[in-house]
Amino acid sequence: MKTELVTTLKRQATQVLKELKDKKEPVLITEHGKPSAYLVDVEHFEKLNKKLALLEGLARGEKAIQEGRIISNEDAKKRMNRWLK
């Protein structure tokens, strides 16, 4: 992963963004020698958000099972059919 100073980003934003777009490699931005932010290309960011949404859905499902909030497969199919119509 590439690391850039925040001052480099300020002075050469166009070049940093071009390299980010070309290489598809996240860039760690540092301020005063400490990590401050990550720059990622749009495609990578959107994939991460989709993965996060999926993981959150799985976590909600596991919690529902642990709490006993479950329904039969047949009831689930009926509910899904209502949404798909």
GIZI-V644094 format. One record per residue. N is the residue number from 0. PHI is phi in whole degrees, -180 to 180 (999 if undefined). OMEGA is omega in radians with two decimals (none if undefined). D_FIRST is the distance of its C-alpha to the first C-alpha in Angstrom with 1 decimal. Layout:
N;PHI;OMEGA;D_FIRST / N;PHI;OMEGA;D_FIRST
//
This chain:
0;999;-3.13;0.0 / 1;-83;3.09;3.8 / 2;-122;3.12;6.6 / 3;-132;3.02;10.0 / 4;-76;3.11;13.4 / 5;-61;3.11;15.6 / 6;-67;3.07;18.1 / 7;-65;3.11;16.0 / 8;-61;3.13;15.5 / 9;-62;-3.05;19.2 / 10;-83;-3.03;20.2 / 11;-130;-3.07;18.0 / 12;-55;-3.12;17.3 / 13;-61;-3.14;18.5 / 14;-67;3.13;16.3 / 15;-62;3.14;13.0 / 16;-66;3.09;14.3 / 17;-62;3.12;15.4 / 18;-64;3.10;12.1 / 19;-61;3.13;10.6 / 20;-65;-3.10;13.8 / 21;-71;-3.02;13.8 / 22;-90;-3.13;10.4 / 23;57;-3.12;10.1 / 24;-111;3.12;6.4 / 25;-56;3.12;6.1 / 26;-119;3.07;6.2 / 27;-88;3.12;7.2 / 28;-100;3.14;10.7 / 29;-115;3.07;12.7 / 30;-128;-3.13;16.5 / 31;54;3.09;18.6 / 32;79;-3.12;15.9 / 33;-118;3.10;15.2 / 34;-57;-3.11;12.6 / 35;-122;-3.09;14.4 / 36;-164;3.01;12.8 / 37;-115;2.96;10.1 / 38;-105;3.08;10.6 / 39;-132;3.13;10.7 / 40;-72;-3.04;13.1 / 41;-58;-3.11;16.6 / 42;-60;3.14;16.8 / 43;-63;3.13;13.9 / 44;-61;-3.13;15.4 / 45;-65;3.08;18.8 / 46;-63;3.11;18.0 / 47;-62;3.13;16.7 / 48;-65;3.10;19.9 / 49;-65;3.12;22.1 / 50;-63;3.13;20.8 / 51;-63;3.12;21.4 / 52;-62;3.11;24.8 / 53;-64;3.13;25.6 / 54;-63;3.09;24.8 / 55;-65;3.09;26.8 / 56;-64;3.10;29.7 / 57;-63;3.13;29.6 / 58;-64;3.09;29.8 / 59;-64;3.12;32.7 / 60;-65;3.12;34.4 / 61;-64;3.12;34.1 / 62;-64;3.12;35.5 / 63;-62;3.11;38.3 / 64;-64;3.14;39.2 / 65;-62;3.14;39.3 / 66;-87;3.12;41.6 / 67;79;3.13;43.8 / 68;-90;-3.12;43.1 / 69;-128;3.07;43.4 / 70;-132;3.14;45.5 / 71;-72;3.10;46.9 / 72;-61;-3.14;45.4 / 73;-64;3.10;48.4 / 74;-64;3.12;48.0 / 75;-62;3.12;44.3 / 76;-62;3.12;45.3 / 77;-62;3.13;47.9 / 78;-63;-3.14;45.5 / 79;-64;3.13;43.0 / 80;-62;3.10;45.9 / 81;-65;-3.13;46.8 / 82;-73;-3.05;43.4 / 83;-85;-3.13;43.3 / 84;-89;none;46.7
//
